[in-house]
Amino acid sequence: MRTKHSIINIATGLGNQIIITSLSFISRTVFITYLGVEYLGISGLFTSILAMLALAEAGVGSSIVYSLYKPVAENDQEKINVLMDLYKKAYMMIALIVLLVGLSIMPFLEFFTKDTSVENIHLIYLIFLINTVLPYLYLHKNNFLSVCQKTYMITGIYSISSIASVCLKIGILYYTKNFILYLVADCFITIVTSAVLAIIVNRMYPFLKNKVTRKLDSETRSNIIKNIKAIVLQNIGTYLVFGTDNIIISTFVSVTAVGLYSNYNMLIEICRTFVNQVFSNIYHSVGNLIAQETKEKVYSIYKVTMLLSFWLYSTLGILLLIMLEPFIAIWIGSKFLMSKGVVVILIIIFYERGMRNSISTVKTTSGIFHEDRFAPLFQAAVNLVISIILVRHIGIAGVFIGTLISALVVPFWVTPYLVYKKVFNKPIIMYFVKYFHFTIIATGTYFTTNLVWSLIEPDTFVTLVLKGIICLITINTIYILIFYKTKEFKYLFNIIKNIMGTILERFKINKKVTYKS
């Protein structure tokens, strides 16, 4: 059942992502054409500032979601109600805090935007702030669906709303070129989507509307508070590592540089989001697995997810290294290109973060929050110091070098150490042997693929797509030849075979019904 739910969630998630990705390219092209790269920079900057405010939520959601796994598995409706009531009240308070702190930042916006010619900065920021606050009023309902492994329903609603939002915003830019109206439309769609999801959850789980008649037991409350304290520190550190890049670039380079980087970041994040559609849906299945199965069973599934993580992230990383620059040059022009060195650093960061997905999933769903609560803060300190020093000497590349070094200094080894010690009871050397084995394979595959197909110089989207398909076939052929005898590959292959068998069976049934009618 866990596998079935994961497959449904992943399939709908990937389908949604294909739709959103296609529309986002059209939207970004229209945005750059009618508003320019400076507005793109302002959008990226305000998103980063408001991500900092979202740290008010840090730890609350993850901790309560972790506490919900067991009562949901046992269908303990009374305890679910108690936790959901706490969840709702926490998010109401968070929404208020984010709003007040966000308003207090408004007088200081000129410090970050001193070189921009964009007008109505304060109004634009206020709309961004409102769009950040409103979803908190309904977020507890969405997360409950995820815990129940019904993420596909959230994905379906967001697919419809995203299509409506992108189409509406493209129309606004095309006919009015008004950035403020563009943001208001986005805000309206956010409100409607959140409200619709809340109504759906209430109808599916009417017991959630029951009046809470008891207080949360002291043990659960104590664990939640303990985990919140730990996750708050972790999320603050994570933000200071990944959320401050745009702010540092805007402050020490320019808002326009943020706009240039945002195009690369959008493409890399599209790839990351595709893979995360797989892992975010596996996440709740792993939480359910840990709550019910033995450590050996969890470890065997973890090895499968590690292979899957490597396969997906390394494949996309290689494709990005080979095709990212020609894609941007063909898409919006060579004037939007950054240096090759920056691209290489960004892809290494992409791969390193991605390879931590499988181990981080086990860590979080096992409730390991407290032990490494200070690690992200140390990582953040390393990142900020190195990034600020290097950006002054080598420009934008220095920001990303700081991010990479800080990751290698802290979470690269701390996260696997905790999981292998506390969950698997195995020596950590096993993790690093496997990790470097994968990395050597990925490196060799990149050089082989790049050498073989470097003769194709894409100058149109058709030749670019052709090269991409050829590279994709080459990478996967190499990986299949290397891994086809492993247990993990056979496990994944059986899942794919079962999915294809189910699809073909349903196709035959539908064909018979059509023929008879």
NUMAR-271405 format. One line per 10 residues: number of its first residue (from 1); their letters; for each residue x, y, z of C-alpha. Coordinates in nm, 2 decimals. Example, Ala and Ser with C-alpha at 12.3 -4.5 7.8 and 13.67 -1.06 7.14 Angstrom:
! NUMAR-271405
1> AS> 1.23:-0.45:0.78 | 1.37:-0.11:0.71
END
This chain:
! NUMAR-271405
1> MRTKHSIINI> 0.00:0.00:0.00 | 0.29:0.24:0.08 | 0.44:0.17:-0.26 | 0.10:0.22:-0.43 | 0.05:0.56:-0.26 | 0.40:0.67:-0.34 | 0.36:0.57:-0.71 | 0.03:0.76:-0.74 | 0.17:1.07:-0.57 | 0.49:1.06:-0.78
11> ATGLGNQIII> 0.30:1.01:-1.11 | 0.07:1.30:-1.04 | 0.35:1.52:-0.91 | 0.56:1.46:-1.22 | 0.26:1.53:-1.45 | 0.20:1.85:-1.27 | 0.56:1.95:-1.29 | 0.57:1.90:-1.67 | 0.27:2.13:-1.70 | 0.41:2.39:-1.47
21> TSLSFISRTV> 0.75:2.38:-1.62 | 0.62:2.44:-1.97 | 0.41:2.73:-1.86 | 0.69:2.88:-1.65 | 0.92:2.91:-1.95 | 0.65:3.10:-2.14 | 0.58:3.31:-1.83 | 0.95:3.39:-1.77 | 1.00:3.48:-2.14 | 0.71:3.71:-2.13
31> FITYLGVEYL> 0.83:3.86:-1.80 | 1.18:3.93:-1.93 | 1.04:4.07:-2.26 | 0.79:4.32:-2.10 | 0.94:4.40:-1.76 | 1.32:4.32:-1.80 | 1.58:4.16:-1.58 | 1.57:4.42:-1.31 | 1.21:4.33:-1.21 | 1.33:3.97:-1.21
41> GISGLFTSIL> 1.60:4.07:-0.97 | 1.35:4.25:-0.74 | 1.13:3.94:-0.74 | 1.42:3.71:-0.64 | 1.53:3.95:-0.37 | 1.19:3.99:-0.21 | 1.14:3.61:-0.22 | 1.47:3.56:-0.03 | 1.38:3.83:0.23 | 1.04:3.68:0.29
51> AMLALAEAGV> 1.19:3.33:0.31 | 1.38:3.46:0.61 | 1.04:3.56:0.77 | 0.91:3.22:0.71 | 1.16:3.10:0.96 | 0.89:3.18:1.22 | 0.74:2.85:1.11 | 1.07:2.67:1.14 | 1.02:2.35:1.32 | 0.65:2.37:1.41
61> GSSIVYSLYK> 0.52:2.20:1.09 | 0.79:1.93:1.08 | 0.76:1.84:1.44 | 0.38:1.81:1.45 | 0.38:1.62:1.12 | 0.63:1.37:1.27 | 0.40:1.34:1.57 | 0.10:1.26:1.34 | 0.25:0.96:1.17 | 0.17:0.71:1.44
71> PVAENDQEKI> -0.19:0.83:1.52 | -0.27:0.84:1.15 | -0.13:0.48:1.10 | -0.34:0.37:1.41 | -0.65:0.58:1.31 | -0.65:0.74:1.65 | -0.89:1.02:1.56 | -0.90:1.18:1.90 | -0.52:1.23:1.91 | -0.52:1.34:1.55
81> NVLMDLYKKA> -0.78:1.61:1.64 | -0.57:1.73:1.94 | -0.26:1.76:1.72 | -0.44:1.93:1.44 | -0.59:2.18:1.68 | -0.24:2.26:1.81 | -0.12:2.28:1.45 | -0.39:2.53:1.35 | -0.33:2.76:1.65 | 0.05:2.75:1.59
91> YMMIALIVLL> 0.00:2.86:1.23 | -0.23:3.14:1.32 | 0.03:3.27:1.55 | 0.30:3.23:1.29 | 0.09:3.42:1.03 | 0.07:3.71:1.27 | 0.44:3.71:1.35 | 0.54:3.70:0.98 | 0.31:3.99:0.91 | 0.43:4.21:1.19
101> VGLSIMPFLE> 0.80:4.14:1.13 | 0.75:4.18:0.75 | 0.60:4.52:0.80 | 0.88:4.62:1.03 | 1.13:4.55:0.75 | 0.96:4.79:0.50 | 1.15:5.11:0.61 | 1.48:4.94:0.53 | 1.42:4.81:0.18 | 1.63:5.09:0.02
111> FFTKDTSVEN> 1.94:4.93:0.18 | 1.89:4.62:-0.04 | 1.76:4.80:-0.36 | 1.97:5.11:-0.37 | 2.08:5.07:-0.73 | 1.74:4.99:-0.88 | 1.51:5.21:-1.09 | 1.20:5.00:-1.02 | 0.91:5.21:-0.88 | 0.66:5.14:-0.60
121> IHLIYLIFLI> 0.91:4.92:-0.42 | 0.72:4.93:-0.09 | 0.38:4.84:-0.25 | 0.54:4.55:-0.44 | 0.70:4.42:-0.12 | 0.37:4.45:0.07 | 0.19:4.23:-0.19 | 0.47:3.98:-0.17 | 0.43:3.98:0.21 | 0.05:3.92:0.20
131> NTVLPYLYLH> 0.10:3.64:-0.05 | 0.35:3.48:0.20 | 0.12:3.52:0.51 | -0.22:3.39:0.37 | -0.13:3.03:0.30 | -0.04:2.98:0.67 | -0.41:3.00:0.75 | -0.48:2.67:0.57 | -0.14:2.50:0.56 | -0.22:2.25:0.85
141> KNNFLSVCQK> -0.50:2.10:0.63 | -0.26:2.05:0.33 | 0.00:1.88:0.54 | -0.25:1.64:0.69 | -0.33:1.51:0.34 | 0.04:1.46:0.29 | 0.07:1.26:0.61 | -0.22:1.05:0.49 | -0.02:0.98:0.17 | -0.27:1.17:-0.05
151> TYMITGIYSI> -0.03:1.42:-0.18 | -0.17:1.36:-0.53 | -0.49:1.54:-0.44 | -0.28:1.85:-0.33 | -0.09:1.82:-0.66 | -0.41:1.80:-0.86 | -0.55:2.12:-0.71 | -0.22:2.30:-0.74 | -0.19:2.20:-1.10 | -0.52:2.36:-1.19
161> SSIASVCLKI> -0.44:2.67:-0.99 | -0.09:2.70:-1.13 | -0.22:2.68:-1.49 | -0.49:2.94:-1.41 | -0.23:3.16:-1.24 | 0.03:3.14:-1.51 | -0.22:3.20:-1.79 | -0.37:3.50:-1.60 | -0.03:3.65:-1.53 | 0.09:3.61:-1.89
171> GILYYTKNFI> -0.23:3.79:-2.01 | -0.17:4.07:-1.76 | 0.19:4.12:-1.87 | 0.10:4.10:-2.24 | -0.19:4.35:-2.22 | -0.09:4.58:-1.93 | 0.28:4.53:-1.85 | 0.18:4.61:-1.49 | 0.39:4.42:-1.23 | 0.16:4.52:-0.94
181> LYLVADCFIT> -0.15:4.38:-1.11 | 0.06:4.07:-1.20 | 0.13:4.02:-0.82 | -0.23:4.08:-0.71 | -0.35:3.81:-0.95 | -0.10:3.57:-0.80 | -0.22:3.66:-0.45 | -0.59:3.60:-0.55 | -0.51:3.26:-0.69 | -0.32:3.16:-0.37
191> IVTSAVLAII> -0.62:3.25:-0.15 | -0.87:3.06:-0.36 | -0.64:2.75:-0.39 | -0.58:2.73:-0.01 | -0.95:2.77:0.07 | -1.05:2.50:-0.18 | -0.80:2.25:-0.03 | -0.93:2.32:0.32 | -1.29:2.25:0.21 | -1.18:1.92:0.05
201> VNRMYPFLKN> -0.99:1.80:0.36 | -1.30:1.89:0.58 | -1.52:1.68:0.36 | -1.28:1.38:0.34 | -1.21:1.38:0.71 | -1.52:1.52:0.89 | -1.39:1.42:1.23 | -1.14:1.70:1.20 | -1.43:1.94:1.27 | -1.51:1.77:1.60
211> KVTRKLDSET> -1.46:1.98:1.91 | -1.14:1.89:2.09 | -1.22:1.75:2.43 | -0.89:1.66:2.57 | -0.54:1.81:2.61 | -0.23:1.68:2.45 | -0.05:1.43:2.66 | 0.26:1.56:2.83 | 0.50:1.32:2.66 | 0.39:1.41:2.31
221> RSNIIKNIKA> 0.39:1.78:2.40 | 0.74:1.76:2.54 | 0.87:1.58:2.23 | 0.71:1.84:2.00 | 0.86:2.13:2.20 | 1.20:1.96:2.20 | 1.19:1.90:1.83 | 1.07:2.25:1.75 | 1.36:2.40:1.93 | 1.60:2.18:1.74
231> IVLQNIGTYL> 1.44:2.23:1.40 | 1.42:2.61:1.45 | 1.80:2.62:1.48 | 1.83:2.39:1.17 | 1.60:2.59:0.96 | 1.76:2.92:1.05 | 2.10:2.78:0.95 | 1.95:2.64:0.63 | 1.81:2.98:0.54 | 2.14:3.15:0.61
241> VFGTDNIIIS> 2.31:2.91:0.38 | 2.07:2.89:0.08 | 1.84:3.19:0.14 | 2.09:3.47:0.16 | 2.26:3.43:-0.18 | 2.02:3.68:-0.35 | 2.06:3.93:-0.07 | 2.44:3.91:-0.07 | 2.45:3.94:-0.46 | 2.21:4.23:-0.45
251> TFVSVTAVGL> 2.41:4.41:-0.17 | 2.76:4.35:-0.30 | 2.71:4.31:-0.68 | 2.38:4.44:-0.81 | 2.00:4.37:-0.84 | 2.06:4.30:-1.21 | 2.31:4.02:-1.12 | 2.03:3.87:-0.91 | 1.82:3.87:-1.22 | 2.09:3.69:-1.43
261> YSNYNMLIEI> 2.14:3.43:-1.16 | 1.77:3.38:-1.12 | 1.74:3.23:-1.48 | 2.01:2.97:-1.40 | 1.85:2.91:-1.06 | 1.51:2.86:-1.21 | 1.63:2.59:-1.45 | 1.83:2.41:-1.17 | 1.53:2.44:-0.94 | 1.30:2.29:-1.21
271> CRTFVNQVFS> 1.53:1.99:-1.21 | 1.54:1.98:-0.83 | 1.17:2.00:-0.81 | 1.12:1.71:-1.06 | 1.33:1.49:-0.84 | 1.17:1.62:-0.52 | 0.83:1.51:-0.66 | 0.97:1.16:-0.62 | 1.13:1.21:-0.28 | 0.87:1.43:-0.12
281> NIYHSVGNLI> 0.61:1.16:-0.19 | 0.85:0.88:-0.07 | 0.91:1.09:0.24 | 0.58:1.02:0.41 | 0.59:0.65:0.30 | 0.94:0.62:0.47 | 0.79:0.79:0.79 | 0.52:0.52:0.78 | 0.78:0.25:0.72 | 0.99:0.36:1.01
291> AQETKEKVYS> 0.69:0.36:1.24 | 0.60:0.00:1.16 | 0.90:-0.20:1.02 | 1.24:-0.33:1.14 | 1.57:-0.14:1.10 | 1.70:-0.39:0.84 | 1.39:-0.33:0.63 | 1.43:0.05:0.66 | 1.80:0.01:0.56 | 1.72:-0.20:0.26
301> IYKVTMLLSF> 1.47:0.05:0.13 | 1.71:0.34:0.21 | 1.98:0.18:-0.02 | 1.72:0.17:-0.30 | 1.64:0.54:-0.25 | 2.01:0.62:-0.24 | 2.06:0.46:-0.58 | 1.75:0.64:-0.71 | 1.88:0.97:-0.57 | 2.22:0.92:-0.74
311> WLYSTLGILL> 2.06:0.81:-1.07 | 1.83:1.11:-1.09 | 2.05:1.38:-0.96 | 2.37:1.28:-1.14 | 2.18:1.24:-1.47 | 2.02:1.58:-1.44 | 2.35:1.73:-1.32 | 2.54:1.60:-1.63 | 2.26:1.73:-1.86 | 2.28:2.07:-1.69
321> LIMLEPFIAI> 2.66:2.09:-1.73 | 2.64:2.00:-2.10 | 2.32:2.19:-2.19 | 2.25:2.48:-1.95 | 2.45:2.75:-2.13 | 2.34:2.67:-2.48 | 1.98:2.65:-2.36 | 1.99:3.00:-2.21 | 2.17:3.14:-2.52 | 1.90:3.00:-2.75
331> WIGSKFLMSK> 1.62:3.09:-2.51 | 1.68:3.45:-2.41 | 2.02:3.54:-2.56 | 2.39:3.51:-2.49 | 2.39:3.85:-2.30 | 2.22:3.65:-2.01 | 2.50:3.41:-1.97 | 2.73:3.38:-1.66 | 3.08:3.24:-1.65 | 3.14:2.86:-1.70
341> GVVVILIIIF> 3.30:2.85:-1.35 | 2.99:2.97:-1.18 | 2.78:2.70:-1.37 | 3.02:2.42:-1.26 | 3.00:2.53:-0.89 | 2.62:2.55:-0.91 | 2.59:2.20:-1.05 | 2.83:2.06:-0.78 | 2.60:2.21:-0.52 | 2.30:2.07:-0.69
351> YERGMRNSIS> 2.45:1.72:-0.69 | 2.58:1.74:-0.33 | 2.24:1.85:-0.19 | 2.06:1.59:-0.40 | 2.28:1.31:-0.28 | 2.18:1.40:0.08 | 1.81:1.35:0.00 | 1.78:0.99:0.08 | 1.98:1.01:0.41 | 1.80:1.33:0.52
361> TVKTTSGIFH> 1.47:1.16:0.46 | 1.55:0.88:0.70 | 1.69:1.13:0.95 | 1.38:1.35:0.95 | 1.12:1.08:0.95 | 1.31:0.90:1.23 | 1.27:1.22:1.45 | 1.64:1.30:1.47 | 1.62:1.68:1.52 | 1.78:1.75:1.85
371> EDRFAPLFQA> 2.13:1.59:1.81 | 2.25:1.82:1.53 | 2.05:2.13:1.62 | 2.36:2.36:1.62 | 2.52:2.21:1.30 | 2.32:2.43:1.05 | 2.42:2.75:1.25 | 2.78:2.65:1.22 | 2.74:2.58:0.85 | 2.57:2.92:0.81
381> AVNLVISIIL> 2.85:3.10:0.98 | 3.11:2.93:0.76 | 2.89:3.02:0.45 | 2.84:3.38:0.53 | 3.20:3.45:0.62 | 3.35:3.28:0.31 | 3.08:3.42:0.08 | 3.12:3.78:0.19 | 3.50:3.76:0.17 | 3.51:3.60:-0.17
391> VRHIGIAGVF> 3.23:3.80:-0.33 | 3.45:4.11:-0.28 | 3.74:3.95:-0.46 | 3.60:3.73:-0.73 | 3.24:3.84:-0.76 | 2.93:3.63:-0.78 | 3.12:3.30:-0.80 | 3.25:3.36:-0.44 | 2.90:3.35:-0.30 | 2.85:2.99:-0.43
401> IGTLISALVV> 3.19:2.87:-0.34 | 3.10:2.97:0.02 | 2.78:2.77:0.00 | 2.97:2.46:-0.13 | 3.25:2.48:0.13 | 3.00:2.52:0.42 | 2.80:2.21:0.30 | 3.12:2.00:0.28 | 3.23:2.11:0.62 | 2.91:2.03:0.81
411> PFWVTPYLVY> 2.60:1.83:0.67 | 2.80:1.63:0.42 | 2.93:1.41:0.71 | 2.71:1.50:1.02 | 2.38:1.38:0.87 | 2.50:1.03:0.76 | 2.69:1.00:1.09 | 2.37:1.04:1.29 | 2.16:0.81:1.08 | 2.41:0.53:1.05
421> KKVFNKPIIM> 2.47:0.55:1.43 | 2.12:0.59:1.56 | 1.90:0.43:1.30 | 2.10:0.17:1.11 | 2.36:0.08:1.38 | 2.62:0.05:1.11 | 2.97:0.21:1.05 | 2.96:0.54:0.86 | 3.25:0.43:0.64 | 2.99:0.22:0.45
431> YFVKYFHFTI> 2.81:0.54:0.35 | 3.12:0.72:0.23 | 3.25:0.42:0.03 | 2.91:0.40:-0.15 | 2.89:0.78:-0.19 | 3.24:0.81:-0.35 | 3.18:0.50:-0.56 | 2.87:0.67:-0.71 | 3.05:1.00:-0.76 | 3.34:0.84:-0.95
441> IATGTYFTTN> 3.09:0.67:-1.18 | 2.90:1.00:-1.23 | 3.23:1.19:-1.31 | 3.34:0.92:-1.56 | 3.00:0.92:-1.72 | 3.00:1.30:-1.76 | 3.34:1.30:-1.94 | 3.24:1.01:-2.16 | 2.91:1.17:-2.26 | 3.05:1.52:-2.31
451> LVWSLIEPDT> 3.34:1.38:-2.52 | 3.12:1.16:-2.74 | 2.86:1.43:-2.81 | 3.07:1.75:-2.80 | 3.07:1.75:-3.18 | 2.70:1.84:-3.19 | 2.68:2.22:-3.15 | 2.32:2.31:-3.08 | 2.21:2.64:-3.24 | 1.83:2.58:-3.24
461> FVTLVLKGII> 1.59:2.42:-2.99 | 1.55:2.12:-3.22 | 1.92:2.04:-3.22 | 1.94:2.11:-2.85 | 1.66:1.87:-2.78 | 1.82:1.61:-3.01 | 2.15:1.64:-2.82 | 1.97:1.62:-2.49 | 1.79:1.30:-2.59 | 2.12:1.14:-2.71
471> CLITINTIYI> 2.30:1.24:-2.39 | 2.01:1.10:-2.18 | 2.02:0.77:-2.36 | 2.40:0.75:-2.32 | 2.40:0.82:-1.95 | 2.12:0.57:-1.87 | 2.28:0.30:-2.09 | 2.61:0.34:-1.89 | 2.42:0.32:-1.56 | 2.21:0.02:-1.66
481> LIFYKTKEFK> 2.53:-0.17:-1.76 | 2.69:-0.09:-1.43 | 2.40:-0.15:-1.19 | 2.17:-0.40:-1.35 | 2.29:-0.69:-1.13 | 2.24:-0.50:-0.79 | 1.95:-0.58:-0.56 | 1.86:-0.21:-0.55 | 1.83:-0.19:-0.93 | 1.62:-0.50:-0.94
491> YLFNIIKNIM> 1.39:-0.36:-0.68 | 1.34:-0.04:-0.88 | 1.30:-0.23:-1.20 | 1.03:-0.45:-1.06 | 0.84:-0.14:-0.95 | 0.86:0.00:-1.30 | 0.76:-0.33:-1.45 | 0.46:-0.36:-1.22 | 0.36:0.00:-1.31 | 0.38:-0.07:-1.68
501> GTILERFKIN> 0.20:-0.40:-1.64 | -0.09:-0.22:-1.46 | -0.11:0.05:-1.73 | -0.11:-0.21:-2.01 | -0.38:-0.42:-1.83 | -0.60:-0.11:-1.79 | -0.54:-0.02:-2.15 | -0.66:-0.37:-2.26 | -0.97:-0.35:-2.04 | -1.06:-0.01:-2.17
511> KKVTYKS> -1.00:-0.13:-2.53 | -1.24:-0.43:-2.48 | -1.51:-0.21:-2.32 | -1.48:0.03:-2.61 | -1.50:-0.25:-2.87 | -1.81:-0.41:-2.71 | -1.99:-0.08:-2.68
END
